[in-house]
Amino acid sequence: MSKTYHIPLLLCLMLITLLITAGCLQPADPLHQAGTPEISMTIPVPPIPVAGSNGINLAYEIAFGLPENQTFTPVKIEVIDPAKEKILWSAEGDLLSELCHQVSDPLPTAEELKNGTSKLSHPRISIWFAVGEDSVPDSLTHRVTFRTGSGQETAEITGGTVKVRKDLRPVIIGSPVRGPGWIAIETSEPVTHHFLGQITLDSVTRVPQKYAQDWIYIDPDTGSAVTGDASLAKNYLGYGKEIFSVSSGTVADVLDGLPDYEEIYAQRKITFETAAGNYVIIDMGNDKYACYAHLIPGSITVAKGETVTEGQVIGLMGNSGNSDLPHLHFQVVTDKASFLGAEGYPHVYRSFEVIGMIDTSLAQKRMEDPGYTMTQFWGGLDEFFVSKQPPSVRQNVLPTGWEILRMP
């Protein structure tokens, strides 16, 4: 679900991390190297190639198994194509710090692991990078440099070999929103609260929001997101916009009756059950489920068990649940109809047009002004609006964050 919206490494994220790892599909890879402790690397869910405007994206997590009382502080990670002996991607410094998830202190209890927690029993690193369309490797391996104690001495391990799932394809879907003026944020990049959120539920860690988007509506001509008082949810132009089924299927689950929050960034008490607010989950077949969150109470037009067709209105965009301002949170998951208890699965949109962008560099400068608030940012979003003429058409890709789109 959504918390604060991320302009890459700039917008003072006020987020609640929600992350998830799935059951191990790859065997643990024990690593033995002279002078280093025995550490295992496991890839719980191998990457599935998914197209974006930046190339073919590969997204996944590494889970580490450590000897008892072993200190493990990664300082650099390299992803290698073993067939070509080529480094495809690396991270260190601030980026690696954002991508690395350390063991929680205190450790999660058995009850927390069963009922839902963002605490971790083992360290993990999230990885998201892109390669060229003709450069998708058959497999990947990893080299990690890490500190073993409080000093500066480092050790190096190599392993965690995983096959890239070229045999699987993203789900191709229609649009959950329509018309010009839509921005998809928290999408297709490594540092977003969707991708970095980690949750364990029923004693399994998964990443249900791995490929999710938050859809925000603005005036396509001016770039304005709100009229009047920007602290009130009802004044946002997207509030009450129709939400559409992205596929034909069967309604697997519905929750309605949770209140909308009248003020943006309102204080709220959120549980695993209420994080999505009022929601709809649609079974698209083949164990894939489309999930829509934060709808207006009483606006949902479908019921559990009902058959729906692509393009059918299923509800109205609101501000319920773990929502900072009116938006649609959308994700696809696999295996079961659950927002936080299923693994995120890649999806791409059949078609859309890019008609503009938000100037994130200018926004970053404004965010550095003393006292500048998120309410001011959204109230003055038109300051960062850049129109794109002529529009560019994209098909069967994930949208890029902060581009302004016309959805069919």
C-alpha positions as CSV (number, residue, x, y, z in Angstrom):
1,M,0.0,0.0,0.0
2,S,1.2,3.5,-0.1
3,K,2.7,5.9,2.2
4,T,4.8,8.8,0.9
5,Y,5.6,9.1,-2.8
6,H,9.2,8.7,-3.9
7,I,11.1,11.0,-6.3
8,P,14.4,9.0,-6.6
9,L,16.3,9.6,-3.4
10,L,14.7,13.0,-2.8
11,L,11.3,13.3,-1.3
12,C,11.7,12.8,2.4
13,L,9.9,9.5,2.3
14,M,7.4,9.0,5.1
15,L,6.9,5.4,4.5
16,I,5.8,2.2,6.2
17,T,7.9,-0.6,4.9
18,L,5.9,-3.5,3.7
19,L,8.1,-6.3,2.3
20,I,7.7,-9.9,1.5
21,T,9.9,-12.9,0.5
22,A,8.5,-16.2,-0.9
23,G,9.4,-19.8,-0.2
24,C,12.8,-20.9,-1.5
25,L,12.7,-21.9,-5.1
26,Q,16.5,-22.0,-5.3
27,P,18.7,-24.2,-3.0
28,A,20.8,-22.4,-0.5
29,D,24.3,-21.8,-1.9
30,P,26.9,-22.4,0.8
31,L,30.0,-20.3,0.3
32,H,33.4,-21.4,1.4
33,Q,36.3,-19.1,0.9
34,A,39.6,-19.0,2.7
35,G,39.5,-16.7,5.7
36,T,35.8,-16.1,5.6
37,P,32.9,-17.6,7.7
38,E,30.4,-19.9,6.1
39,I,27.5,-17.8,4.7
40,S,24.7,-19.0,2.5
41,M,23.0,-16.9,-0.2
42,T,19.5,-17.9,-1.4
43,I,17.3,-16.4,-4.1
44,P,13.8,-17.0,-2.8
45,V,12.1,-15.9,-6.1
46,P,14.2,-15.9,-9.3
47,P,13.8,-12.8,-11.5
48,I,11.3,-12.8,-14.4
49,P,12.3,-10.4,-17.2
50,V,9.9,-7.5,-17.5
51,A,10.0,-4.7,-20.1
52,G,10.2,-1.0,-19.2
53,S,11.2,2.1,-21.0
54,N,14.7,1.6,-19.7
55,G,15.1,-1.9,-21.1
56,I,14.4,-5.3,-19.6
57,N,14.1,-5.2,-15.8
58,L,15.3,-7.9,-13.4
59,A,14.0,-7.7,-9.8
60,Y,14.6,-10.1,-6.9
61,E,15.9,-10.5,-3.4
62,I,18.9,-12.3,-1.9
63,A,18.5,-13.9,1.6
64,F,21.6,-14.6,3.6
65,G,22.1,-17.3,6.1
66,L,24.8,-16.6,8.8
67,P,26.6,-18.6,11.5
68,E,25.4,-17.8,15.0
69,N,26.6,-14.4,16.3
70,Q,28.1,-13.5,12.9
71,T,28.3,-9.8,12.1
72,F,27.5,-9.1,8.4
73,T,27.6,-5.6,7.0
74,P,27.7,-5.5,3.2
75,V,29.8,-2.7,1.6
76,K,29.5,-3.7,-2.0
77,I,27.5,-6.1,-4.1
78,E,28.1,-7.1,-7.8
79,V,25.7,-9.0,-10.0
80,I,27.6,-11.1,-12.6
81,D,26.7,-12.9,-15.8
82,P,28.7,-16.1,-15.3
83,A,28.6,-17.0,-19.0
84,K,30.3,-13.8,-20.0
85,E,32.1,-13.2,-16.7
86,K,30.7,-9.7,-16.9
87,I,29.5,-7.4,-14.1
88,L,26.0,-6.3,-15.0
89,W,25.2,-4.2,-12.0
90,S,26.7,-3.1,-8.7
91,A,25.8,-1.1,-5.6
92,E,27.7,0.3,-2.7
93,G,27.5,3.4,-0.4
94,D,24.1,5.0,0.1
95,L,22.3,2.9,-2.6
96,L,23.4,-0.3,-1.0
97,S,22.4,1.0,2.4
98,E,18.9,1.5,1.1
99,L,18.7,-1.9,-0.6
100,C,20.1,-3.8,2.4
101,H,17.7,-5.1,5.1
102,Q,19.4,-6.0,8.3
103,V,18.3,-8.5,10.9
104,S,15.7,-6.9,13.3
105,D,16.6,-6.3,16.9
106,P,14.8,-7.7,18.7
107,L,14.1,-10.7,16.4
108,P,10.5,-11.3,15.4
109,T,8.6,-13.6,17.6
110,A,6.9,-16.8,16.3
111,E,3.6,-15.0,16.7
112,E,4.7,-12.0,14.7
113,L,6.0,-14.3,11.9
114,K,2.7,-16.0,11.8
115,N,0.4,-13.0,12.0
116,G,2.4,-10.5,10.0
117,T,5.5,-8.4,10.5
118,S,8.1,-6.3,8.7
119,K,10.8,-7.6,11.1
120,L,13.4,-9.9,9.6
121,S,15.1,-13.0,11.0
122,H,17.8,-13.0,8.3
123,P,19.5,-10.2,6.3
124,R,18.4,-9.5,2.8
125,I,19.4,-7.4,-0.2
126,S,16.9,-6.1,-2.8
127,I,18.1,-6.0,-6.4
128,W,16.5,-4.2,-9.4
129,F,18.4,-3.4,-12.6
130,A,17.9,-3.3,-16.3
131,V,19.7,-4.8,-19.3
132,G,19.3,-4.4,-23.0
133,E,16.5,-6.4,-24.8
134,D,19.1,-8.7,-26.4
135,S,21.3,-8.9,-23.3
136,V,19.1,-10.8,-20.8
137,P,21.5,-13.4,-19.2
138,D,20.5,-17.0,-18.7
139,S,21.7,-17.0,-15.1
140,L,23.2,-14.6,-12.5
141,T,25.7,-15.0,-9.7
142,H,26.7,-12.5,-6.9
143,R,29.9,-11.2,-5.3
144,V,29.5,-9.5,-1.9
145,T,32.1,-7.6,0.0
146,F,31.3,-7.2,3.6
147,R,32.6,-6.2,7.0
148,T,32.7,-9.0,9.6
149,G,33.0,-6.8,12.7
150,S,33.1,-3.2,13.9
151,G,36.4,-2.4,12.2
152,Q,37.2,-1.8,8.5
153,E,38.4,-5.3,7.6
154,T,36.4,-6.9,4.8
155,A,35.9,-10.3,3.4
156,E,34.4,-11.4,0.0
157,I,32.1,-14.2,-0.9
158,T,30.7,-15.3,-4.3
159,G,27.7,-17.4,-5.1
160,G,23.9,-17.2,-5.0
161,T,23.7,-18.5,-8.6
162,V,20.2,-18.3,-10.0
163,K,18.5,-19.0,-13.3
164,V,16.6,-16.1,-14.9
165,R,13.1,-17.2,-15.6
166,K,12.9,-16.6,-19.3
167,D,10.2,-19.3,-19.5
168,L,7.8,-17.0,-17.6
169,R,6.1,-13.8,-18.9
170,P,4.6,-10.8,-17.2
171,V,0.8,-10.5,-17.3
172,I,-0.4,-8.2,-20.1
173,I,-3.3,-6.1,-18.8
174,G,-5.6,-3.2,-19.7
175,S,-5.7,0.0,-17.7
176,P,-7.1,0.5,-14.2
177,V,-7.7,4.2,-15.0
178,R,-8.6,6.1,-18.1
179,G,-7.8,9.3,-19.9
180,P,-4.9,11.8,-19.8
181,G,-3.3,13.1,-16.6
182,W,-2.2,10.0,-14.8
183,I,1.1,9.6,-13.0
184,A,2.3,6.2,-11.9
185,I,4.7,6.6,-9.0
186,E,6.7,4.1,-6.8
187,T,7.3,2.0,-9.8
188,S,10.1,0.4,-11.9
189,E,13.2,1.4,-9.9
190,P,15.1,0.0,-7.0
191,V,14.4,2.6,-4.3
192,T,10.7,2.7,-3.8
193,H,8.7,1.7,-0.7
194,H,6.8,-0.8,-2.8
195,F,9.9,-2.7,-3.9
196,L,11.7,-2.3,-0.6
197,G,8.9,-3.2,1.7
198,Q,9.4,-6.7,3.4
199,I,6.6,-8.6,5.1
200,T,6.5,-12.0,6.7
201,L,3.0,-13.5,7.0
202,D,2.2,-17.1,7.8
203,S,5.9,-17.6,8.5
204,V,6.8,-16.9,4.9
205,T,8.6,-13.7,3.7
206,R,7.4,-12.3,0.4
207,V,7.4,-9.0,-1.6
208,P,3.7,-8.6,-2.6
209,Q,4.1,-5.0,-3.9
210,K,7.3,-5.7,-5.9
211,Y,5.8,-4.4,-9.2
212,A,3.1,-2.1,-7.8
213,Q,2.2,1.4,-8.8
214,D,0.5,4.3,-7.1
215,W,-1.7,6.2,-9.6
216,I,-2.2,9.9,-9.0
217,Y,-4.4,12.1,-11.2
218,I,-3.5,15.7,-12.3
219,D,-4.9,18.2,-14.7
220,P,-3.2,17.2,-18.0
221,D,-3.1,20.8,-19.2
222,T,-1.8,22.5,-16.1
223,G,-0.2,19.8,-13.9
224,S,-2.3,20.8,-10.9
225,A,-3.2,17.9,-8.5
226,V,-5.6,19.8,-6.3
227,T,-7.9,22.8,-6.2
228,G,-8.3,24.8,-3.0
229,D,-7.0,23.6,0.4
230,A,-4.3,21.0,-0.4
231,S,-4.6,19.4,3.0
232,L,-8.1,18.1,2.3
233,A,-8.5,14.8,0.4
234,K,-11.8,15.8,-1.3
235,N,-10.0,18.7,-3.1
236,Y,-7.7,16.4,-5.0
237,L,-8.7,16.1,-8.7
238,G,-8.4,12.3,-8.6
239,Y,-10.8,11.9,-5.7
240,G,-13.8,9.9,-6.9
241,K,-12.3,9.0,-10.3
242,E,-13.6,5.7,-11.7
243,I,-11.5,2.6,-11.4
244,F,-11.7,-0.1,-14.0
245,S,-11.0,-3.9,-14.1
246,V,-7.8,-4.5,-16.0
247,S,-8.9,-8.0,-17.1
248,S,-11.9,-10.2,-17.3
249,G,-12.2,-12.6,-14.4
250,T,-13.9,-13.3,-11.1
251,V,-14.0,-11.2,-8.0
252,A,-12.0,-13.1,-5.4
253,D,-12.3,-10.8,-2.5
254,V,-13.8,-7.4,-1.4
255,L,-13.5,-5.2,1.6
256,D,-15.7,-2.2,2.1
257,G,-16.8,0.1,4.9
258,L,-13.5,1.5,6.1
259,P,-13.6,5.3,6.3
260,D,-11.8,7.7,4.0
261,Y,-9.3,10.1,5.8
262,E,-10.5,13.7,5.2
263,E,-7.0,15.2,5.6
264,I,-3.9,14.0,3.7
265,Y,-1.1,12.5,5.7
266,A,-3.6,12.1,8.6
267,Q,-2.5,10.1,11.6
268,R,-4.0,6.6,11.5
269,K,-3.8,3.2,13.1
270,I,-3.2,0.6,10.4
271,T,-3.2,-3.1,10.7
272,F,-2.4,-5.8,8.2
273,E,-6.2,-6.2,7.6
274,T,-6.8,-2.5,7.0
275,A,-3.6,-1.4,5.2
276,A,-5.3,-1.7,1.7
277,G,-8.4,0.2,2.9
278,N,-11.4,-0.6,0.9
279,Y,-10.3,-3.0,-1.8
280,V,-11.1,-5.4,-4.6
281,I,-9.1,-8.4,-5.7
282,I,-9.9,-10.0,-9.1
283,D,-8.9,-13.5,-10.1
284,M,-7.5,-13.2,-13.7
285,G,-6.8,-16.9,-14.0
286,N,-3.6,-18.9,-14.0
287,D,-3.1,-18.0,-10.3
288,K,-2.8,-14.3,-11.0
289,Y,-4.7,-11.7,-9.1
290,A,-5.3,-8.0,-9.7
291,C,-5.4,-5.9,-6.5
292,Y,-7.0,-2.4,-6.1
293,A,-6.6,-0.5,-2.9
294,H,-7.8,2.7,-1.1
295,L,-11.3,2.9,-2.7
296,I,-14.1,5.2,-1.4
297,P,-16.3,3.5,1.1
298,G,-19.6,2.4,-0.5
299,S,-18.3,3.0,-4.0
300,I,-17.4,-0.6,-4.8
301,T,-19.8,-1.9,-7.5
302,V,-18.8,-5.6,-7.5
303,A,-19.3,-8.5,-5.1
304,K,-17.2,-11.6,-4.2
305,G,-17.9,-14.4,-6.7
306,E,-19.2,-12.0,-9.4
307,T,-17.8,-12.3,-13.0
308,V,-16.4,-9.0,-14.4
309,T,-15.2,-8.0,-17.8
310,E,-12.2,-5.9,-18.7
311,G,-13.0,-2.2,-18.6
312,Q,-15.9,-2.6,-16.1
313,V,-16.1,0.0,-13.3
314,I,-15.4,-1.6,-10.0
315,G,-15.2,1.4,-7.6
316,L,-14.0,5.0,-7.1
317,M,-10.6,6.3,-6.1
318,G,-10.4,7.3,-2.5
319,N,-8.2,7.8,0.6
320,S,-8.9,4.8,2.8
321,G,-6.4,2.5,4.6
322,N,-2.7,3.3,4.5
323,S,-3.1,6.2,2.1
324,D,-1.5,9.6,2.4
325,L,-3.6,11.3,-0.3
326,P,-6.2,10.1,-2.8
327,H,-4.7,7.6,-5.2
328,L,-5.1,4.1,-6.5
329,H,-2.7,1.4,-5.4
330,F,-2.5,-1.4,-7.9
331,Q,-0.5,-4.6,-7.9
332,V,-0.6,-8.1,-9.3
333,V,0.2,-11.1,-7.1
334,T,0.4,-14.8,-7.7
335,D,-0.7,-18.0,-5.9
336,K,-3.5,-16.5,-3.7
337,A,-5.8,-13.6,-3.4
338,S,-4.1,-11.5,-0.8
339,F,-2.5,-8.0,-0.7
340,L,0.2,-8.9,1.9
341,G,0.2,-12.7,1.9
342,A,1.1,-13.4,-1.8
343,E,4.1,-12.8,-4.0
344,G,4.2,-9.8,-6.3
345,Y,4.1,-10.8,-10.0
346,P,5.2,-8.6,-12.9
347,H,2.6,-7.0,-15.2
348,V,2.8,-4.7,-18.1
349,Y,0.2,-2.4,-19.7
350,R,-1.1,-3.1,-23.1
351,S,-0.7,0.5,-24.2
352,F,-0.4,4.1,-23.0
353,E,1.0,7.4,-24.2
354,V,3.5,9.6,-22.4
355,I,2.2,13.2,-22.6
356,G,4.5,14.9,-20.0
357,M,6.6,14.5,-16.9
358,I,7.3,15.9,-13.5
359,D,10.6,17.7,-13.3
360,T,12.1,15.7,-10.4
361,S,15.3,17.7,-10.4
362,L,13.4,21.0,-9.8
363,A,11.3,19.3,-7.2
364,Q,14.4,18.1,-5.3
365,K,15.6,21.7,-5.2
366,R,12.3,22.9,-3.8
367,M,12.3,20.1,-1.2
368,E,15.5,21.5,0.2
369,D,13.9,24.8,1.1
370,P,13.5,25.2,4.9
371,G,10.0,24.3,6.1
372,Y,8.9,23.0,2.7
373,T,6.2,20.3,3.3
374,M,4.6,17.5,1.3
375,T,1.3,19.4,1.4
376,Q,3.1,22.3,-0.3
377,F,4.6,19.9,-2.8
378,W,1.2,18.4,-3.9
379,G,-0.5,21.8,-3.7
380,G,2.1,23.3,-6.0
381,L,2.8,20.3,-8.3
382,D,2.1,22.4,-11.4
383,E,5.4,24.1,-10.7
384,F,7.2,21.0,-11.8
385,F,4.9,20.1,-14.8
386,V,6.5,19.6,-18.2
387,S,4.4,18.9,-21.2
388,K,5.7,16.4,-23.9
389,Q,4.8,17.1,-27.5
390,P,4.2,15.0,-29.5
391,P,3.2,12.2,-27.1
392,S,5.1,9.0,-27.3
393,V,3.3,5.6,-27.5
394,R,4.4,2.7,-25.4
395,Q,3.2,-0.9,-25.5
396,N,3.6,-3.9,-23.2
397,V,5.9,-2.2,-20.7
398,L,5.8,-1.0,-17.1
399,P,5.4,2.8,-16.8
400,T,8.3,5.0,-15.6
401,G,7.8,6.9,-12.3
402,W,6.7,10.5,-12.6
403,E,5.9,10.5,-16.3
404,I,2.4,11.8,-17.1
405,L,0.4,9.4,-19.1
406,R,-2.8,9.1,-21.2
407,M,-4.3,5.7,-20.4
408,P,-6.8,4.1,-22.9
